[in-house]
Amino acid sequence: MEVNNFITNYCPGCMRAGSEQVCPECGFDRAVKNEAPALSCGHLLEGRYVIGRTLSSDSEGFTYIAKDQLDGKRVCIREFFPEELVERANDGTKILEGCKNAHYTCAAEFVYLWKGLMSLNGLSALPKVNRVFFAEGSLVAIYDYEDSISLREYIDKTQDGLISYEESRRLLLSVLTTLETLHTKDIYHRGISFDNIRVREDKSVFITGFGIPQSRKLMCDISADLPAGFSAPEQYKAEQFTGAWTDVYACAVLIFYTLTGTVVPDAKLRMTDDTFLLPLSLREKLPKYVSVALVDALAVSPSERTDSMESFRLSLFGLYEKSQDYVSAYYRAENKKRQAIATSQLLDLEKTVPAKVTVNTEKAAIIKPQKLNSTTSTRLSQTHSAPFLEKTTNEKKESENKTPPIHVSPGASVNNPAPTSKTTTPPKSKKKKKKKKDNGVGKFTVMIVLLCVVLCVGLYYLLGDTSDSLDAVNATPQTDVQSVTPVTSPTADAETVDVPGFVGELKTHVMADAEARNILNISYEDEYSRDVEPGIIIRQSIEAGTKTAKMSQLVLYVSAGPKPYTMINFVGTDANAAKELLESNGITVVTQTFDNDGSQIANTVSTQSVAEGVTVYDGDTVTLIIWGEKMTEAPTTETPTTSSHGQDEGIIQKIVREIFG
């Protein structure tokens, strides 16, 4: 329905009063129209909300600015309209053939998301959600519109396109704490970027751009909307699951952007060739614990990444209990990584050096000795000018021209040497003399050592005789045993170590612990766990505090998270069999029964809350909607609906009622 009289007196771009072709307030040109299948400007929704321009669109649906005619407020309308699953019809939204199961699943996620946001209306960093309802075949969420600019626009307006770490932390602290609260309700954003963090005029911020899980991961029912650079690696892999650590990654990128004006390399690139390091210029400006917090939060593997928003927030303030312990380990690891990259670049550069270029073969031999075979050595000697080879030749000539040394016997003069004196000029006399000198020193050292040993043995027997004489007077046989014990115990202590306790620690932190590696031979084994976060050590093969031989084998069992299960299509199958299969894989099953007009087989699955191909995990909950027994009530005399999708609307409306109660 068009309400042209109303929309002509308001700007569709900002919903302020005005009839100009180009709005003087926001610059919107009325010639710009909303592209189909979005609702058109001026469309009246539910007889109350006048639709303005489209603010954003993605695979999940559209967001409009609108005017609430009831109270005159400007609002945002989020319409659930996944174009891959539905189409716009004359009588409303129609589900495409073969997409009902996927649509119902996504619709339930949409309602659950906005119900959760509505329950947190008191948080300043969230938009105030007013309503979630069903209208014209679509699910709709209404929330307050606020004048603001994106974080990207805010940064671009600064003098250098950057802000200090102190200002970045002040701006984003409320974002971190709000996400922390959302995570306690199992609501994860998964799409944070510099475009959906909004800055108000008073420089406070709030979060927009929320989406259902299916729109934030590849290989789901609808296309994924993944902000480049901000999306975590696990969002590109069907076999990995997302969670709090996904938002931690995006927030770390956000902080990195505010400080550098750039984002980190895209996760798809980092998964194959991760050479990302914090710039040295940035590290010099930040406290060490902040550098550690950012690097831990930007880890490619979820098992090695900071796993909760609370830990990340505390790390940024240096308050996380483990952050200080691993600062030095982090810097050692990062320096090692930098050296590895530099060496790799040096070797790549060496491969490109032409054969005719002068190269110091001595250095080449040090860098890659395995390449200096006989053929390579010959080529180097023929094609490289090697100054150190010329110097060796000159030294040989000088040694040949030197006056041979004269050995004078006692009582003879230099001019009249004794007949027994001999003059020797061996080519390598210096080396031989040096060798003899070294042997003399070595023999002298050995003699001293032997002398010390003899003295020690003599003293031992001397003292032993004294103790024996005393024992003969007033000692028991136990005295001999006690006198031996102090000699043997130090040796035993030197060969044993106390096994540290690693349970509860991150695997990456233990791997960086050089002290532990020096006393034990540590290996790792993955083990599924529904109670322990991935990457955390569950148990160890040798109990903490146990004394064991140094460099003993210690196995640490690391949580791989809950056991995964890939959903199959249960629609049309027996509900009891589907429930039994899911529960055997640790999945909690909730069933709901829908009315059956007789056209469906009773006790078969109508809809499943998780679509086919999606990975769920031990402990997760899956809802199965089951067709009930055939209705026995008398047929209604009410005129049936003329809509071809009236039954679909009834199911979606029931989903809204079930979730909102």
C-alpha positions as CSV (number, residue, x, y, z in Angstrom):
1,M,0.0,0.0,0.0
2,E,1.4,3.4,-1.0
3,V,0.8,6.5,1.2
4,N,2.1,9.1,-1.2
5,N,0.6,12.0,0.7
6,F,2.6,11.2,3.8
7,I,5.9,10.4,2.1
8,T,5.8,13.5,0.0
9,N,6.1,15.6,3.2
10,Y,9.0,13.5,4.7
11,C,12.4,12.7,3.4
12,P,12.6,8.9,2.7
13,G,16.3,9.1,3.6
14,C,16.1,10.4,7.2
15,M,12.3,10.6,7.8
16,R,12.5,14.3,8.7
17,A,9.9,16.7,7.6
18,G,10.6,18.2,4.1
19,S,9.5,17.9,0.5
20,E,12.7,18.9,-1.3
21,Q,13.9,16.7,-4.1
22,V,17.3,16.5,-2.4
23,C,17.2,16.6,1.4
24,P,19.2,19.4,3.0
25,E,19.7,17.4,6.1
26,C,20.9,14.0,4.8
27,G,21.4,14.7,1.1
28,F,19.1,11.9,0.0
29,D,17.7,12.2,-3.6
30,R,14.1,11.2,-4.0
31,A,15.0,9.9,-7.4
32,V,16.7,6.9,-5.7
33,K,14.3,4.0,-5.2
34,N,14.4,0.9,-3.2
35,E,15.4,-2.0,-5.5
36,A,13.0,-5.0,-5.7
37,P,12.3,-7.2,-3.9
38,A,12.7,-4.7,-1.1
39,L,9.6,-2.9,0.0
40,S,9.2,0.4,-1.8
41,C,9.5,3.9,-0.2
42,G,6.1,4.9,1.2
43,H,4.8,1.4,1.7
44,L,2.6,1.2,4.8
45,L,3.3,-1.8,7.0
46,E,0.6,-3.1,9.3
47,G,-1.2,0.2,8.8
48,R,1.3,1.9,11.1
49,Y,4.9,2.0,9.8
50,V,5.8,4.1,6.7
51,I,8.8,2.5,4.9
52,G,11.7,4.8,3.9
53,R,14.9,4.0,2.1
54,T,16.8,0.7,2.5
55,L,19.6,1.1,5.0
56,S,21.2,-2.3,4.3
57,S,20.5,-5.6,2.7
58,D,22.1,-9.1,2.9
59,S,21.3,-12.7,2.4
60,E,19.0,-12.6,5.5
61,G,16.8,-9.7,4.5
62,F,16.5,-5.9,4.4
63,T,16.7,-3.1,7.0
64,Y,14.7,0.1,6.4
65,I,14.3,3.4,8.1
66,A,10.7,4.0,8.8
67,K,8.2,6.4,10.5
68,D,5.9,5.1,13.3
69,Q,2.7,7.0,12.6
70,L,1.4,6.0,16.0
71,D,4.0,8.0,18.1
72,G,5.9,9.9,15.4
73,K,9.2,8.2,16.2
74,R,11.8,7.1,13.6
75,V,12.5,3.4,13.8
76,C,14.4,0.8,11.9
77,I,12.6,-2.2,10.5
78,R,14.4,-5.5,10.0
79,E,12.5,-7.7,7.5
80,F,13.4,-11.4,7.4
81,F,13.5,-12.0,3.6
82,P,16.1,-14.6,2.5
83,E,15.9,-14.3,-1.3
84,E,17.3,-17.8,-1.7
85,L,14.3,-19.2,0.1
86,V,11.3,-16.9,-0.6
87,E,9.9,-14.5,-3.2
88,R,7.6,-11.5,-3.1
89,A,4.1,-12.3,-4.1
90,N,1.0,-10.2,-4.5
91,D,-0.5,-11.5,-1.3
92,G,2.8,-11.4,0.7
93,T,5.9,-13.5,1.0
94,K,5.9,-17.0,-0.6
95,I,8.3,-19.8,0.3
96,L,10.0,-21.3,-2.7
97,E,9.5,-24.9,-3.6
98,G,11.7,-27.3,-1.7
99,C,12.8,-24.6,0.8
100,K,10.3,-25.0,3.6
101,N,12.5,-26.9,6.0
102,A,15.4,-24.4,5.6
103,H,13.0,-21.4,5.8
104,Y,11.3,-22.6,9.0
105,T,14.8,-23.2,10.6
106,C,16.0,-19.8,9.7
107,A,12.8,-18.1,10.8
108,A,13.1,-19.8,14.2
109,E,16.7,-18.5,14.5
110,F,15.5,-14.9,13.5
111,V,12.8,-14.9,16.2
112,Y,15.2,-16.3,18.9
113,L,17.8,-13.7,18.0
114,W,15.5,-10.7,18.3
115,K,13.8,-12.0,21.4
116,G,17.2,-12.2,23.1
117,L,18.1,-8.7,22.0
118,M,14.7,-7.4,23.3
119,S,15.4,-8.9,26.7
120,L,18.6,-6.8,27.0
121,N,17.0,-3.4,26.1
122,G,18.7,-1.8,29.1
123,L,22.2,-2.0,27.6
124,S,23.4,1.2,26.0
125,A,25.5,-0.5,23.4
126,L,22.4,-2.3,21.9
127,P,19.5,-0.8,20.0
128,K,16.2,-0.8,21.8
129,V,14.0,-3.5,20.3
130,N,10.3,-2.6,20.4
131,R,8.5,-5.4,18.6
132,V,8.9,-8.7,16.8
133,F,5.8,-9.8,14.8
134,F,4.5,-11.4,11.6
135,A,3.1,-9.2,8.8
136,E,2.4,-9.7,5.1
137,G,4.1,-13.1,5.1
138,S,7.3,-11.9,6.7
139,L,8.8,-11.8,10.1
140,V,9.7,-8.2,11.2
141,A,11.7,-6.7,14.0
142,I,11.2,-3.0,15.0
143,Y,14.0,-1.1,16.9
144,D,14.8,2.5,17.6
145,Y,16.6,4.6,15.0
146,E,19.5,6.7,16.3
147,D,21.6,9.3,14.5
148,S,25.1,8.0,14.2
149,I,28.1,7.3,12.0
150,S,30.0,4.1,11.5
151,L,33.3,3.5,13.2
152,R,35.0,3.6,9.8
153,E,33.7,7.1,9.2
154,Y,34.7,8.2,12.7
155,I,38.3,7.0,12.2
156,D,38.5,8.6,8.7
157,K,37.5,12.0,10.2
158,T,40.5,12.0,12.6
159,Q,43.6,13.9,11.7
160,D,45.8,10.9,10.9
161,G,43.1,8.4,10.3
162,L,44.1,6.7,13.6
163,I,43.3,7.0,17.3
164,S,45.3,6.2,20.4
165,Y,45.0,2.9,22.2
166,E,43.5,4.7,25.2
167,E,40.7,6.2,23.0
168,S,40.2,2.9,21.2
169,R,39.8,1.1,24.5
170,R,37.4,3.7,25.8
171,L,35.3,3.5,22.7
172,L,35.1,-0.2,22.4
173,L,34.9,-1.2,26.1
174,S,31.1,-1.1,26.1
175,V,31.2,-3.2,22.9
176,L,33.2,-5.9,24.7
177,T,31.1,-5.9,27.8
178,T,27.9,-6.0,25.8
179,L,29.1,-8.9,23.7
180,E,30.1,-10.6,26.9
181,T,26.6,-10.3,28.2
182,L,25.1,-11.5,24.9
183,H,27.3,-14.6,25.0
184,T,25.8,-15.6,28.3
185,K,22.5,-15.9,26.5
186,D,24.1,-17.9,23.6
187,I,23.8,-14.9,21.2
188,Y,26.8,-14.4,19.0
189,H,27.2,-11.6,16.5
190,R,29.7,-13.3,14.1
191,G,29.7,-10.3,11.8
192,I,31.3,-7.4,13.7
193,S,33.1,-4.9,11.5
194,F,33.9,-1.2,11.4
195,D,30.6,-0.6,9.5
196,N,28.1,-2.0,12.1
197,I,29.8,-0.4,15.1
198,R,28.0,3.0,15.3
199,V,29.3,6.1,17.1
200,R,26.7,8.6,18.5
201,E,27.2,12.3,18.7
202,D,28.3,12.0,22.4
203,K,31.0,9.4,21.2
204,S,29.2,6.5,22.8
205,V,28.9,3.4,20.6
206,F,26.3,0.7,19.9
207,I,26.2,-2.5,17.9
208,T,24.1,-3.2,14.8
209,G,24.1,-5.7,12.0
210,F,23.0,-8.7,13.9
211,G,22.2,-11.8,11.8
212,I,21.1,-15.4,12.2
213,P,23.9,-18.1,12.4
214,Q,23.1,-19.4,8.9
215,S,24.1,-16.0,7.4
216,R,27.5,-16.0,9.1
217,K,29.0,-19.2,7.9
218,L,29.7,-20.9,4.6
219,M,27.9,-24.1,3.5
220,C,24.6,-23.2,5.2
221,D,21.0,-22.7,3.9
222,I,21.6,-19.2,2.7
223,S,24.7,-17.3,1.4
224,A,27.1,-16.1,4.0
225,D,27.8,-12.5,4.7
226,L,31.3,-12.4,6.0
227,P,33.1,-9.0,6.4
228,A,36.5,-9.4,4.8
229,G,39.3,-9.2,7.3
230,F,37.0,-9.3,10.3
231,S,35.6,-12.8,9.8
232,A,37.3,-15.6,11.7
233,P,38.8,-18.6,9.9
234,E,36.3,-21.1,11.3
235,Q,33.5,-19.2,9.5
236,Y,34.9,-20.4,6.2
237,K,35.0,-24.1,7.3
238,A,31.9,-26.3,7.5
239,E,33.6,-28.7,10.0
240,Q,34.4,-26.0,12.6
241,F,32.0,-24.4,14.9
242,T,31.6,-20.7,15.8
243,G,31.1,-19.2,19.2
244,A,32.5,-16.5,21.6
245,W,36.0,-16.9,20.1
246,T,34.6,-15.9,16.7
247,D,33.6,-12.5,18.1
248,V,36.9,-12.2,20.0
249,Y,38.7,-12.5,16.7
250,A,36.6,-9.7,15.1
251,C,37.0,-7.4,18.1
252,A,40.8,-7.8,18.0
253,V,40.7,-6.9,14.3
254,L,38.6,-3.9,15.2
255,I,41.1,-2.7,17.8
256,F,44.0,-3.3,15.3
257,Y,42.1,-1.2,12.7
258,T,41.6,1.7,15.1
259,L,45.4,1.8,15.8
260,T,46.8,1.2,12.3
261,G,44.1,2.2,9.9
262,T,44.2,-1.3,8.2
263,V,42.7,-4.7,8.9
264,V,44.6,-7.9,9.2
265,P,44.9,-10.2,6.1
266,D,41.8,-12.0,5.2
267,A,41.3,-15.3,7.1
268,K,41.2,-17.3,3.9
269,L,44.7,-16.2,3.2
270,R,45.9,-16.7,6.8
271,M,44.7,-20.3,6.8
272,T,47.1,-21.2,4.0
273,D,50.0,-18.8,4.6
274,D,50.0,-17.1,8.0
275,T,52.8,-14.6,8.1
276,F,50.9,-11.9,10.0
277,L,52.8,-10.2,12.8
278,L,52.1,-7.1,14.9
279,P,54.1,-4.2,13.3
280,L,57.1,-3.2,15.4
281,S,56.0,0.4,15.3
282,L,52.7,-0.6,16.9
283,R,54.4,-2.8,19.6
284,E,56.5,0.1,20.7
285,K,53.4,2.1,21.4
286,L,51.5,-0.6,23.4
287,P,52.1,-2.2,26.7
288,K,53.4,-5.7,26.3
289,Y,50.3,-7.3,27.7
290,V,48.2,-5.6,25.1
291,S,50.4,-7.0,22.3
292,V,50.0,-10.5,23.8
293,A,46.2,-10.0,24.1
294,L,45.9,-9.0,20.5
295,V,48.1,-11.8,19.1
296,D,46.3,-14.5,21.2
297,A,42.9,-13.2,20.1
298,L,44.0,-13.2,16.4
299,A,45.2,-16.8,16.4
300,V,44.1,-18.7,13.3
301,S,43.2,-21.9,15.1
302,P,40.2,-21.5,17.5
303,S,41.9,-23.9,19.9
304,E,44.8,-21.5,20.2
305,R,42.7,-18.4,20.4
306,T,41.4,-16.5,23.5
307,D,38.2,-18.4,24.1
308,S,36.0,-15.8,25.9
309,M,35.2,-12.2,25.7
310,E,35.8,-11.8,29.4
311,S,39.4,-13.2,29.1
312,F,40.1,-10.9,26.1
313,R,38.7,-7.8,27.9
314,L,40.8,-8.5,31.1
315,S,43.9,-9.2,28.9
316,L,43.6,-5.7,27.4
317,F,43.8,-4.2,30.8
318,G,46.6,-6.6,32.0
319,L,44.2,-8.1,34.5
320,Y,43.9,-11.6,33.1
321,E,45.6,-13.9,35.6
322,K,47.8,-15.6,32.9
323,S,48.6,-12.6,30.7
324,Q,51.7,-11.5,32.5
325,D,53.1,-15.1,32.8
326,Y,53.3,-15.5,29.0
327,V,54.5,-12.1,27.9
328,S,58.2,-13.2,27.7
329,A,57.2,-16.5,26.1
330,Y,55.2,-14.6,23.5
331,Y,58.0,-12.3,22.6
332,R,60.4,-15.2,22.3
333,A,57.9,-17.0,20.0
334,E,57.3,-13.8,17.9
335,N,61.0,-13.1,17.5
336,K,61.5,-16.7,16.4
337,K,58.7,-16.3,13.9
338,R,60.2,-13.1,12.6
339,Q,63.6,-14.7,12.1
340,A,62.0,-17.6,10.3
341,I,60.2,-15.3,7.9
342,A,63.4,-13.3,7.4
343,T,65.4,-16.5,6.7
344,S,62.7,-17.6,4.2
345,Q,62.8,-14.3,2.4
346,L,66.6,-14.5,2.3
347,L,66.6,-17.9,0.8
348,D,64.0,-16.9,-1.7
349,L,66.1,-14.0,-2.7
350,E,69.2,-16.2,-3.0
351,K,67.4,-18.4,-5.4
352,T,66.8,-15.4,-7.7
353,V,70.5,-14.3,-7.7
354,P,72.0,-14.8,-11.2
355,A,75.1,-17.0,-11.5
356,K,77.3,-14.2,-12.7
357,V,76.7,-12.0,-9.7
358,T,79.5,-11.9,-7.2
359,V,78.6,-13.8,-4.0
360,N,80.6,-14.5,-1.0
361,T,80.9,-18.3,-1.2
362,E,81.9,-18.5,2.5
363,K,78.5,-17.1,3.6
364,A,76.7,-19.3,1.1
365,A,78.3,-22.3,2.6
366,I,77.2,-21.3,6.0
367,I,73.5,-20.6,5.0
368,K,73.0,-23.8,2.9
369,P,75.9,-26.2,3.3
370,Q,73.9,-29.0,1.8
371,K,73.9,-27.3,-1.6
372,L,77.7,-27.0,-1.9
373,N,78.3,-30.4,-3.6
374,S,81.3,-30.9,-5.9
375,T,79.4,-29.5,-8.9
376,T,78.3,-26.4,-7.0
377,S,81.8,-25.8,-5.5
378,T,83.3,-25.9,-9.0
379,R,80.7,-23.5,-10.4
380,L,81.3,-21.1,-7.5
381,S,85.0,-21.1,-8.0
382,Q,84.7,-20.4,-11.7
383,T,82.0,-17.7,-11.6
384,H,82.7,-15.8,-8.3
385,S,85.5,-13.6,-7.4
386,A,86.5,-14.8,-4.0
387,P,88.9,-12.4,-2.2
388,F,89.4,-14.9,0.7
389,L,90.8,-17.4,-1.8
390,E,93.3,-14.9,-3.0
391,K,94.3,-14.0,0.5
392,T,95.0,-17.7,1.3
393,T,97.2,-17.9,-1.8
394,N,99.2,-14.9,-0.7
395,E,99.6,-16.3,2.8
396,K,101.1,-19.5,1.3
397,K,103.6,-17.5,-0.8
398,E,104.7,-15.5,2.3
399,S,105.1,-18.7,4.3
400,E,107.4,-20.2,1.6
401,N,109.5,-17.0,1.4
402,K,110.0,-16.8,5.2
403,T,113.5,-17.6,6.7
404,P,113.4,-21.1,8.2
405,P,113.6,-21.1,12.0
406,I,117.1,-22.1,13.4
407,H,117.2,-24.4,16.4
408,V,120.4,-23.8,18.5
409,S,121.6,-26.3,21.0
410,P,122.9,-25.3,24.4
411,G,126.3,-23.8,24.4
412,A,126.3,-22.8,20.7
413,S,125.9,-19.3,19.3
414,V,123.8,-18.2,16.5
415,N,126.8,-17.7,14.2
416,N,128.4,-20.9,15.2
417,P,125.7,-23.5,15.7
418,A,126.6,-26.7,17.3
419,P,127.0,-29.7,15.0
420,T,124.0,-31.4,16.6
421,S,121.6,-28.6,15.8
422,K,119.0,-29.3,13.1
423,T,117.2,-26.9,10.8
424,T,113.7,-28.0,9.8
425,T,111.4,-26.3,7.4
426,P,108.2,-28.3,7.1
427,P,105.4,-26.6,5.3
428,K,103.0,-27.0,8.2
429,S,105.4,-26.5,11.1
430,K,103.2,-24.0,12.7
431,K,100.3,-26.3,12.9
432,K,102.4,-29.1,14.2
433,K,103.8,-26.9,16.9
434,K,100.4,-25.7,17.9
435,K,99.1,-29.3,18.0
436,K,102.1,-30.3,20.3
437,K,101.4,-27.3,22.5
438,D,97.8,-28.3,22.8
439,N,98.7,-31.9,23.6
440,G,101.2,-30.7,26.3
441,V,98.5,-28.6,28.0
442,G,96.1,-31.5,27.8
443,K,98.5,-33.9,29.4
444,F,99.3,-31.4,32.1
445,T,95.6,-31.0,32.8
446,V,95.1,-34.8,33.0
447,M,98.0,-35.1,35.4
448,I,96.5,-32.5,37.7
449,V,93.1,-34.2,37.6
450,L,94.6,-37.6,38.4
451,L,96.5,-36.1,41.3
452,C,93.3,-34.6,42.7
453,V,91.6,-38.0,42.4
454,V,94.4,-39.7,44.2
455,L,94.3,-37.1,47.0
456,C,90.5,-37.5,47.3
457,V,90.7,-41.3,47.5
458,G,93.4,-41.0,50.1
459,L,91.4,-38.6,52.2
460,Y,88.3,-40.9,51.9
461,Y,90.1,-43.9,53.2
462,L,91.8,-41.9,55.9
463,L,88.4,-40.6,57.1
464,G,86.9,-44.0,56.6
465,D,89.4,-45.5,58.9
466,T,88.7,-42.9,61.5
467,S,85.0,-43.5,61.4
468,D,85.5,-47.2,61.6
469,S,87.6,-46.8,64.7
470,L,84.8,-44.7,66.3
471,D,82.2,-47.1,65.2
472,A,84.0,-50.0,66.8
473,V,83.6,-48.2,70.2
474,N,80.1,-46.9,70.3
475,A,78.1,-47.4,67.0
476,T,75.7,-49.9,65.7
477,P,75.5,-51.4,62.2
478,Q,73.0,-48.7,61.3
479,T,75.8,-46.1,61.4
480,D,77.4,-47.6,58.3
481,V,74.0,-47.4,56.4
482,Q,73.5,-43.8,57.4
483,S,77.0,-42.8,56.4
484,V,76.4,-44.2,52.9
485,T,73.0,-42.5,52.4
486,P,74.3,-38.9,52.0
487,V,76.5,-40.0,49.2
488,T,73.8,-41.7,47.1
489,S,70.8,-39.4,47.7
490,P,72.2,-36.3,45.8
491,T,72.6,-38.5,42.7
492,A,69.0,-39.7,42.9
493,D,67.7,-36.2,43.4
494,A,69.6,-35.0,40.4
495,E,67.9,-37.6,38.2
496,T,64.3,-37.0,39.2
497,V,61.9,-34.1,38.8
498,D,58.5,-33.1,40.2
499,V,55.8,-33.3,37.5
500,P,54.0,-29.9,37.2
501,G,50.2,-29.7,37.0
502,F,49.0,-28.8,33.5
503,V,45.3,-29.6,33.8
504,G,43.3,-26.5,33.0
505,E,46.1,-24.8,31.0
506,L,46.0,-23.9,27.3
507,K,48.0,-26.2,25.1
508,T,49.7,-23.3,23.4
509,H,50.9,-21.9,26.7
510,V,52.4,-25.3,27.7
511,M,54.1,-25.5,24.3
512,A,55.7,-22.2,25.0
513,D,56.9,-23.2,28.4
514,A,60.6,-23.8,27.8
515,E,61.2,-25.0,31.4
516,A,58.6,-27.8,31.1
517,R,60.2,-28.9,27.8
518,N,63.6,-29.1,29.5
519,I,62.5,-31.6,32.2
520,L,59.9,-33.7,30.5
521,N,59.2,-35.2,27.0
522,I,55.7,-33.9,26.4
523,S,53.3,-35.2,23.8
524,Y,49.7,-34.3,23.2
525,E,46.5,-36.2,22.3
526,D,43.1,-34.8,21.4
527,E,40.0,-36.0,23.3
528,Y,36.4,-34.9,22.8
529,S,34.8,-33.2,25.8
530,R,31.5,-31.4,26.2
531,D,32.5,-29.8,29.4
532,V,36.0,-28.3,28.6
533,E,36.7,-25.6,26.0
534,P,38.8,-26.7,23.0
535,G,42.6,-26.3,23.5
536,I,42.4,-26.8,27.3
537,I,44.3,-29.7,28.9
538,I,41.8,-32.2,30.4
539,R,44.2,-34.6,32.1
540,Q,47.8,-35.8,32.1
541,S,49.3,-39.3,32.1
542,I,51.5,-38.6,35.2
543,E,49.7,-37.0,38.2
544,A,50.9,-33.6,39.2
545,G,53.5,-33.6,42.0
546,T,54.7,-37.1,41.2
547,K,58.5,-37.6,41.2
548,T,59.7,-39.1,38.0
549,A,62.9,-39.5,36.0
550,K,64.0,-36.4,34.1
551,M,62.8,-36.4,30.4
552,S,60.1,-39.0,31.1
553,Q,57.3,-39.3,28.6
554,L,54.3,-37.2,29.7
555,V,51.1,-37.3,27.6
556,L,48.7,-34.3,27.9
557,Y,45.1,-34.9,26.8
558,V,43.8,-31.8,25.1
559,S,40.1,-31.0,24.7
560,A,38.9,-31.1,21.1
561,G,35.6,-29.7,22.2
562,P,32.3,-31.7,22.0
563,K,32.0,-34.5,19.6
564,P,30.6,-33.3,16.2
565,Y,27.7,-34.8,14.3
566,T,26.6,-33.7,10.8
567,M,22.9,-33.4,10.6
568,I,21.0,-35.4,8.0
569,N,17.6,-34.6,6.5
570,F,15.0,-36.2,8.9
571,V,12.0,-34.6,7.2
572,G,9.5,-37.3,6.3
573,T,11.2,-40.0,8.5
574,D,9.9,-41.7,11.6
575,A,10.2,-39.3,14.5
576,N,11.2,-42.0,17.1
577,A,14.0,-43.3,14.9
578,A,15.3,-39.7,14.3
579,K,15.2,-39.0,18.0
580,E,17.0,-42.2,18.9
581,L,19.8,-41.5,16.3
582,L,20.4,-38.0,17.5
583,E,20.4,-38.9,21.2
584,S,22.9,-41.7,20.5
585,N,25.3,-38.9,19.4
586,G,24.8,-36.9,22.5
587,I,22.2,-34.5,21.0
588,T,19.3,-33.4,23.2
589,V,16.1,-33.6,21.2
590,V,13.0,-31.4,21.8
591,T,9.8,-32.3,20.0
592,Q,6.8,-30.3,19.1
593,T,3.6,-31.6,17.5
594,F,1.8,-29.8,14.7
595,D,-1.8,-30.3,13.8
596,N,-2.4,-32.8,11.0
597,D,-5.3,-32.3,8.6
598,G,-4.9,-35.9,7.3
599,S,-2.6,-35.0,4.4
600,Q,0.5,-35.9,6.3
601,I,1.8,-39.2,7.8
602,A,1.4,-39.1,11.6
603,N,4.6,-39.2,13.8
604,T,6.9,-38.2,11.0
605,V,9.2,-35.2,11.1
606,S,7.8,-32.1,9.5
607,T,10.6,-29.7,10.3
608,Q,14.0,-29.8,12.0
609,S,15.6,-26.8,13.7
610,V,19.1,-27.6,12.3
611,A,19.3,-28.0,8.5
612,E,20.9,-30.9,6.7
613,G,24.7,-30.7,6.5
614,V,25.1,-28.4,9.5
615,T,27.4,-29.6,12.2
616,V,26.1,-29.9,15.7
617,Y,27.9,-31.1,18.8
618,D,27.5,-33.4,21.8
619,G,25.3,-31.5,24.3
620,D,23.5,-29.3,21.6
621,T,19.7,-29.2,21.3
622,V,17.8,-29.9,18.2
623,T,14.1,-29.4,17.8
624,L,12.0,-31.7,15.7
625,I,8.5,-30.6,14.7
626,I,6.4,-33.7,14.2
627,W,3.1,-34.2,12.5
628,G,0.4,-35.3,14.9
629,E,-2.4,-37.7,14.5
630,K,-5.2,-36.9,12.0
631,M,-7.6,-34.4,13.4
632,T,-11.0,-35.8,14.2
633,E,-12.9,-32.5,14.7
634,A,-15.7,-31.6,12.3
635,P,-14.5,-29.6,9.3
636,T,-14.8,-25.9,9.7
637,T,-17.4,-24.0,7.7
638,E,-15.0,-21.0,7.5
639,T,-14.1,-20.0,3.9
640,P,-10.6,-21.3,3.2
641,T,-7.9,-18.7,2.6
642,T,-7.2,-17.9,-1.0
643,S,-3.5,-17.6,-0.3
644,S,-1.3,-20.4,-1.7
645,H,0.9,-20.2,1.3
646,G,-1.6,-19.8,4.1
647,Q,-0.4,-23.0,5.8
648,D,3.2,-21.7,5.7
649,E,2.1,-18.4,7.4
650,G,0.3,-20.4,10.1
651,I,3.5,-22.4,10.8
652,I,5.6,-19.3,11.1
653,Q,3.1,-17.6,13.3
654,K,3.2,-20.6,15.5
655,I,6.9,-20.4,15.7
656,V,6.6,-16.8,16.9
657,R,4.1,-17.9,19.6
658,E,6.2,-20.8,20.7
659,I,9.3,-18.7,21.2
660,F,7.7,-15.7,22.7
661,G,5.2,-17.7,24.7
